[in-house]
Amino acid sequence: MGSKSKSRWCRNMRNQVRIGVRACDKELCRIRSCIKEGDC
């Protein structure tokens, strides 16, 4: 798996959180590098 795909996934998650979807599952919260704990 390339890091580019992960970077893209992180961007999508960030956009969703910014829009206000707040689909912060346990798996998402595990990725602190992508989404800050405050978003969760």
PDB file of N, CA, C, O and CB in Angstrom:
ATOM      1  N   MET A   1       0.855  -1.211   0.000  1.00  0.00           N
ATOM      2  CA  MET A   1       0.000   0.000   0.000  1.00  0.00           C
ATOM      3  C   MET A   1       0.886   1.256   0.000  1.00  0.00           C
ATOM      4  O   MET A   1       1.806   1.376   0.810  1.00  0.00           O
ATOM      5  CB  MET A   1      -0.965   0.009   1.252  1.00  0.00           C
ATOM      6  N   GLY A   2       0.603   2.166  -0.897  1.00  0.00           N
ATOM      7  CA  GLY A   2       1.406   3.389  -0.961  1.00  0.00           C
ATOM      8  C   GLY A   2       0.931   4.430   0.031  1.00  0.00           C
ATOM      9  O   GLY A   2      -0.227   4.421   0.448  1.00  0.00           O
ATOM     10  N   SER A   3       1.826   5.323   0.407  1.00  0.00           N
ATOM     11  CA  SER A   3       1.454   6.366   1.371  1.00  0.00           C
ATOM     12  C   SER A   3       0.518   7.375   0.714  1.00  0.00           C
ATOM     13  O   SER A   3      -0.217   8.088   1.398  1.00  0.00           O
ATOM     14  CB  SER A   3       2.715   7.082   1.923  1.00  0.00           C
ATOM     15  N   LYS A   4       0.549   7.432  -0.629  1.00  0.00           N
ATOM     16  CA  LYS A   4      -0.313   8.403  -1.326  1.00  0.00           C
ATOM     17  C   LYS A   4      -1.783   8.081  -1.078  1.00  0.00           C
ATOM     18  O   LYS A   4      -2.582   8.979  -0.812  1.00  0.00           O
ATOM     19  CB  LYS A   4      -0.018   8.406  -2.848  1.00  0.00           C
ATOM     20  N   SER A   5      -2.141   6.797  -1.165  1.00  0.00           N
ATOM     21  CA  SER A   5      -3.537   6.420  -0.955  1.00  0.00           C
ATOM     22  C   SER A   5      -3.972   6.801   0.462  1.00  0.00           C
ATOM     23  O   SER A   5      -5.094   7.264   0.669  1.00  0.00           O
ATOM     24  CB  SER A   5      -3.737   4.900  -1.196  1.00  0.00           C
ATOM     25  N   LYS A   6      -3.092   6.606   1.417  1.00  0.00           N
ATOM     26  CA  LYS A   6      -3.416   6.957   2.804  1.00  0.00           C
ATOM     27  C   LYS A   6      -3.600   8.465   2.925  1.00  0.00           C
ATOM     28  O   LYS A   6      -4.509   8.943   3.604  1.00  0.00           O
ATOM     29  CB  LYS A   6      -2.307   6.467   3.774  1.00  0.00           C
ATOM     30  N   SER A   7      -2.724   9.201   2.256  1.00  0.00           N
ATOM     31  CA  SER A   7      -2.818  10.661   2.319  1.00  0.00           C
ATOM     32  C   SER A   7      -4.165  11.101   1.751  1.00  0.00           C
ATOM     33  O   SER A   7      -4.819  11.987   2.300  1.00  0.00           O
ATOM     34  CB  SER A   7      -1.644  11.334   1.539  1.00  0.00           C
ATOM     35  N   ARG A   8      -4.570  10.478   0.656  1.00  0.00           N
ATOM     36  CA  ARG A   8      -5.857  10.839   0.048  1.00  0.00           C
ATOM     37  C   ARG A   8      -6.999  10.529   1.003  1.00  0.00           C
ATOM     38  O   ARG A   8      -7.911  11.336   1.180  1.00  0.00           O
ATOM     39  CB  ARG A   8      -6.061  10.090  -1.287  1.00  0.00           C
ATOM     40  N   TRP A   9      -6.938   9.341   1.623  1.00  0.00           N
ATOM     41  CA  TRP A   9      -7.992   8.937   2.548  1.00  0.00           C
ATOM     42  C   TRP A   9      -8.087   9.938   3.700  1.00  0.00           C
ATOM     43  O   TRP A   9      -9.179  10.320   4.121  1.00  0.00           O
ATOM     44  CB  TRP A   9      -7.729   7.511   3.088  1.00  0.00           C
ATOM     45  N   CYS A  10      -6.927  10.352   4.199  1.00  0.00           N
ATOM     46  CA  CYS A  10      -6.899  11.312   5.300  1.00  0.00           C
ATOM     47  C   CYS A  10      -7.543  12.621   4.856  1.00  0.00           C
ATOM     48  O   CYS A  10      -8.272  13.252   5.621  1.00  0.00           O
ATOM     49  CB  CYS A  10      -5.447  11.556   5.785  1.00  0.00           C
ATOM     50  N   ARG A  11      -7.275  13.020   3.635  1.00  0.00           N
ATOM     51  CA  ARG A  11      -7.856  14.279   3.137  1.00  0.00           C
ATOM     52  C   ARG A  11      -9.369  14.165   3.064  1.00  0.00           C
ATOM     53  O   ARG A  11     -10.083  15.090   3.450  1.00  0.00           O
ATOM     54  CB  ARG A  11      -7.281  14.642   1.744  1.00  0.00           C
ATOM     55  N   ASN A  12      -9.860  13.039   2.574  1.00  0.00           N
ATOM     56  CA  ASN A  12     -11.304  12.848   2.491  1.00  0.00           C
ATOM     57  C   ASN A  12     -11.929  12.909   3.878  1.00  0.00           C
ATOM     58  O   ASN A  12     -12.950  13.569   4.073  1.00  0.00           O
ATOM     59  CB  ASN A  12     -11.635  11.510   1.814  1.00  0.00           C
ATOM     60  N   MET A  13     -11.329  12.231   4.829  1.00  0.00           N
ATOM     61  CA  MET A  13     -11.857  12.234   6.195  1.00  0.00           C
ATOM     62  C   MET A  13     -11.853  13.646   6.748  1.00  0.00           C
ATOM     63  O   MET A  13     -12.803  14.058   7.412  1.00  0.00           O
ATOM     64  CB  MET A  13     -11.036  11.298   7.106  1.00  0.00           C
ATOM     65  N   ARG A  14     -10.787  14.390   6.478  1.00  0.00           N
ATOM     66  CA  ARG A  14     -10.699  15.764   6.976  1.00  0.00           C
ATOM     67  C   ARG A  14     -11.815  16.604   6.369  1.00  0.00           C
ATOM     68  O   ARG A  14     -12.452  17.394   7.067  1.00  0.00           O
ATOM     69  CB  ARG A  14      -9.316  16.383   6.651  1.00  0.00           C
ATOM     70  N   ASN A  15     -12.052  16.436   5.073  1.00  0.00           N
ATOM     71  CA  ASN A  15     -13.102  17.202   4.407  1.00  0.00           C
ATOM     72  C   ASN A  15     -14.459  16.868   5.020  1.00  0.00           C
ATOM     73  O   ASN A  15     -15.246  17.772   5.300  1.00  0.00           O
ATOM     74  CB  ASN A  15     -13.108  16.915   2.887  1.00  0.00           C
ATOM     75  N   GLN A  16     -14.741  15.596   5.231  1.00  0.00           N
ATOM     76  CA  GLN A  16     -16.018  15.196   5.810  1.00  0.00           C
ATOM     77  C   GLN A  16     -16.193  15.819   7.186  1.00  0.00           C
ATOM     78  O   GLN A  16     -17.269  16.323   7.507  1.00  0.00           O
ATOM     79  CB  GLN A  16     -16.118  13.668   5.900  1.00  0.00           C
ATOM     80  N   VAL A  17     -15.154  15.787   7.992  1.00  0.00           N
ATOM     81  CA  VAL A  17     -15.244  16.346   9.340  1.00  0.00           C
ATOM     82  C   VAL A  17     -15.463  17.852   9.246  1.00  0.00           C
ATOM     83  O   VAL A  17     -16.231  18.427  10.017  1.00  0.00           O
ATOM     84  CB  VAL A  17     -13.963  16.025  10.164  1.00  0.00           C
ATOM     85  N   ARG A  18     -14.774  18.487   8.287  1.00  0.00           N
ATOM     86  CA  ARG A  18     -14.933  19.937   8.133  1.00  0.00           C
ATOM     87  C   ARG A  18     -16.360  20.274   7.741  1.00  0.00           C
ATOM     88  O   ARG A  18     -16.938  21.235   8.248  1.00  0.00           O
ATOM     89  CB  ARG A  18     -13.950  20.487   7.082  1.00  0.00           C
ATOM     90  N   ILE A  19     -16.938  19.475   6.827  1.00  0.00           N
ATOM     91  CA  ILE A  19     -18.305  19.737   6.377  1.00  0.00           C
ATOM     92  C   ILE A  19     -19.269  19.605   7.549  1.00  0.00           C
ATOM     93  O   ILE A  19     -20.311  20.258   7.585  1.00  0.00           O
ATOM     94  CB  ILE A  19     -18.705  18.773   5.235  1.00  0.00           C
ATOM     95  N   GLY A  20     -18.917  18.765   8.493  1.00  0.00           N
ATOM     96  CA  GLY A  20     -19.777  18.594   9.670  1.00  0.00           C
ATOM     97  C   GLY A  20     -20.404  17.216   9.725  1.00  0.00           C
ATOM     98  O   GLY A  20     -21.336  16.991  10.498  1.00  0.00           O
ATOM     99  N   VAL A  21     -19.910  16.293   8.921  1.00  0.00           N
ATOM    100  CA  VAL A  21     -20.479  14.949   8.952  1.00  0.00           C
ATOM    101  C   VAL A  21     -20.141  14.283  10.281  1.00  0.00           C
ATOM    102  O   VAL A  21     -20.947  13.543  10.846  1.00  0.00           O
ATOM    103  CB  VAL A  21     -19.956  14.100   7.766  1.00  0.00           C
ATOM    104  N   ARG A  22     -18.951  14.557  10.760  1.00  0.00           N
ATOM    105  CA  ARG A  22     -18.499  14.005  12.053  1.00  0.00           C
ATOM    106  C   ARG A  22     -18.658  12.505  12.119  1.00  0.00           C
ATOM    107  O   ARG A  22     -19.184  11.969  13.094  1.00  0.00           O
ATOM    108  CB  ARG A  22     -19.265  14.641  13.199  1.00  0.00           C
ATOM    109  N   ALA A  23     -18.195  11.818  11.062  1.00  0.00           N
ATOM    110  CA  ALA A  23     -18.267  10.351  11.074  1.00  0.00           C
ATOM    111  C   ALA A  23     -17.016   9.814  11.737  1.00  0.00           C
ATOM    112  O   ALA A  23     -16.248   9.077  11.120  1.00  0.00           O
ATOM    113  CB  ALA A  23     -18.421   9.771   9.630  1.00  0.00           C
ATOM    114  N   CYS A  24     -16.810  10.177  12.981  1.00  0.00           N
ATOM    115  CA  CYS A  24     -15.580   9.794  13.678  1.00  0.00           C
ATOM    116  C   CYS A  24     -15.769   8.461  14.400  1.00  0.00           C
ATOM    117  O   CYS A  24     -16.253   8.419  15.531  1.00  0.00           O
ATOM    118  CB  CYS A  24     -15.159  10.890  14.681  1.00  0.00           C
ATOM    119  N   ASP A  25     -15.388   7.395  13.743  1.00  0.00           N
ATOM    120  CA  ASP A  25     -15.481   6.078  14.370  1.00  0.00           C
ATOM    121  C   ASP A  25     -14.232   5.812  15.207  1.00  0.00           C
ATOM    122  O   ASP A  25     -13.295   6.611  15.199  1.00  0.00           O
ATOM    123  CB  ASP A  25     -15.664   4.970  13.300  1.00  0.00           C
ATOM    124  N   LYS A  26     -14.220   4.718  15.910  1.00  0.00           N
ATOM    125  CA  LYS A  26     -13.050   4.378  16.715  1.00  0.00           C
ATOM    126  C   LYS A  26     -11.822   4.274  15.812  1.00  0.00           C
ATOM    127  O   LYS A  26     -10.732   4.705  16.188  1.00  0.00           O
ATOM    128  CB  LYS A  26     -13.276   3.049  17.488  1.00  0.00           C
ATOM    129  N   GLU A  27     -12.001   3.701  14.621  1.00  0.00           N
ATOM    130  CA  GLU A  27     -10.867   3.557  13.707  1.00  0.00           C
ATOM    131  C   GLU A  27     -10.335   4.921  13.325  1.00  0.00           C
ATOM    132  O   GLU A  27      -9.121   5.108  13.245  1.00  0.00           O
ATOM    133  CB  GLU A  27     -11.270   2.769  12.448  1.00  0.00           C
ATOM    134  N   LEU A  28     -11.219   5.881  13.087  1.00  0.00           N
ATOM    135  CA  LEU A  28     -10.784   7.222  12.708  1.00  0.00           C
ATOM    136  C   LEU A  28     -10.045   7.864  13.870  1.00  0.00           C
ATOM    137  O   LEU A  28      -9.002   8.488  13.676  1.00  0.00           O
ATOM    138  CB  LEU A  28     -11.986   8.095  12.279  1.00  0.00           C
ATOM    139  N   CYS A  29     -10.569   7.718  15.055  1.00  0.00           N
ATOM    140  CA  CYS A  29      -9.937   8.328  16.220  1.00  0.00           C
ATOM    141  C   CYS A  29      -8.540   7.740  16.429  1.00  0.00           C
ATOM    142  O   CYS A  29      -7.661   8.398  16.986  1.00  0.00           O
ATOM    143  CB  CYS A  29     -10.808   8.121  17.481  1.00  0.00           C
ATOM    144  N   ARG A  30      -8.347   6.527  15.989  1.00  0.00           N
ATOM    145  CA  ARG A  30      -7.027   5.896  16.151  1.00  0.00           C
ATOM    146  C   ARG A  30      -6.009   6.643  15.308  1.00  0.00           C
ATOM    147  O   ARG A  30      -4.832   6.701  15.664  1.00  0.00           O
ATOM    148  CB  ARG A  30      -7.068   4.388  15.750  1.00  0.00           C
ATOM    149  N   ILE A  31      -6.450   7.217  14.191  1.00  0.00           N
ATOM    150  CA  ILE A  31      -5.508   7.925  13.309  1.00  0.00           C
ATOM    151  C   ILE A  31      -5.340   9.350  13.808  1.00  0.00           C
ATOM    152  O   ILE A  31      -5.998  10.255  13.295  1.00  0.00           O
ATOM    153  CB  ILE A  31      -6.001   7.918  11.826  1.00  0.00           C
ATOM    154  N   ARG A  32      -4.490   9.574  14.779  1.00  0.00           N
ATOM    155  CA  ARG A  32      -4.295  10.920  15.326  1.00  0.00           C
ATOM    156  C   ARG A  32      -3.573  11.803  14.319  1.00  0.00           C
ATOM    157  O   ARG A  32      -3.777  13.017  14.302  1.00  0.00           O
ATOM    158  CB  ARG A  32      -3.505  10.864  16.647  1.00  0.00           C
ATOM    159  N   SER A  33      -2.734  11.209  13.485  1.00  0.00           N
ATOM    160  CA  SER A  33      -1.978  12.007  12.516  1.00  0.00           C
ATOM    161  C   SER A  33      -2.923  12.608  11.475  1.00  0.00           C
ATOM    162  O   SER A  33      -2.608  13.637  10.877  1.00  0.00           O
ATOM    163  CB  SER A  33      -0.894  11.143  11.823  1.00  0.00           C
ATOM    164  N   CYS A  34      -4.070  11.979  11.257  1.00  0.00           N
ATOM    165  CA  CYS A  34      -5.006  12.483  10.249  1.00  0.00           C
ATOM    166  C   CYS A  34      -6.011  13.445  10.868  1.00  0.00           C
ATOM    167  O   CYS A  34      -6.225  14.543  10.354  1.00  0.00           O
ATOM    168  CB  CYS A  34      -5.740  11.321   9.572  1.00  0.00           C
ATOM    169  N   ILE A  35      -6.616  13.039  11.952  1.00  0.00           N
ATOM    170  CA  ILE A  35      -7.628  13.881  12.597  1.00  0.00           C
ATOM    171  C   ILE A  35      -7.234  14.122  14.052  1.00  0.00           C
ATOM    172  O   ILE A  35      -6.863  13.192  14.768  1.00  0.00           O
ATOM    173  CB  ILE A  35      -9.039  13.222  12.511  1.00  0.00           C
ATOM    174  N   LYS A  36      -7.319  15.356  14.470  1.00  0.00           N
ATOM    175  CA  LYS A  36      -6.947  15.677  15.858  1.00  0.00           C
ATOM    176  C   LYS A  36      -7.979  15.122  16.837  1.00  0.00           C
ATOM    177  O   LYS A  36      -9.133  14.906  16.467  1.00  0.00           O
ATOM    178  CB  LYS A  36      -6.811  17.207  16.043  1.00  0.00           C
ATOM    179  N   GLU A  37      -7.574  14.894  18.064  1.00  0.00           N
ATOM    180  CA  GLU A  37      -8.489  14.343  19.062  1.00  0.00           C
ATOM    181  C   GLU A  37      -9.682  15.268  19.268  1.00  0.00           C
ATOM    182  O   GLU A  37     -10.776  14.809  19.599  1.00  0.00           O
ATOM    183  CB  GLU A  37      -7.760  14.114  20.395  1.00  0.00           C
ATOM    184  N   GLY A  38      -9.477  16.564  19.074  1.00  0.00           N
ATOM    185  CA  GLY A  38     -10.573  17.510  19.273  1.00  0.00           C
ATOM    186  C   GLY A  38     -11.739  17.224  18.338  1.00  0.00           C
ATOM    187  O   GLY A  38     -12.896  17.403  18.718  1.00  0.00           O
ATOM    188  N   ASP A  39     -11.444  16.777  17.112  1.00  0.00           N
ATOM    189  CA  ASP A  39     -12.513  16.471  16.167  1.00  0.00           C
ATOM    190  C   ASP A  39     -13.333  15.284  16.645  1.00  0.00           C
ATOM    191  O   ASP A  39     -14.523  15.171  16.350  1.00  0.00           O
ATOM    192  CB  ASP A  39     -11.936  16.189  14.779  1.00  0.00           C
ATOM    193  N   CYS A  40     -12.673  14.399  17.392  1.00  0.00           N
ATOM    194  CA  CYS A  40     -13.395  13.216  17.878  1.00  0.00           C
ATOM    195  C   CYS A  40     -14.124  13.585  19.162  1.00  0.00           C
ATOM    196  O   CYS A  40     -14.800  12.743  19.753  1.00  0.00           O
ATOM    197  CB  CYS A  40     -12.421  12.010  18.118  1.00  0.00           C
TER     198      CYS A  40
END
